[in-house]
Amino acid sequence: MKIGAYFDQYEQARPECRSLLHRGSFALRRNGLETMEELCELCRSKPEQLAEVRSIGPQTLPLILAVCAKYQGEQEQRM
């Protein structure tokens, strides 16, 4: 699934985080991540690299990790 599409879905559950979600989604895509699978793999293998991405700071990083955790949970439920 595309990062932008999933972040938009997640926004429905957390509308108070809308601007952070948009900023995070844009920053991830600008840095070459297109799919949630790629993002979740990066979170698992090299989470420190996320903190190095421009525009991802102390407020955005935990939100991105929460989005990944939710996505992974949904994927596990489908299996």
HELIX and SHEET records of a PDB file:
HELIX    1   1 ILE A    3  ALA A   13  1                                  11    
HELIX    2   2 PRO A   15  CYS A   17  5                                   3    
HELIX    3   3 ARG A   18  ARG A   30  1                                  13    
HELIX    4   4 MET A   36  SER A   45  1                                  10    
HELIX    5   5 PRO A   47  GLU A   52  1                                   6    
HELIX    6   6 THR A   60  ARG A   78  1                                  19    
END                                                                             
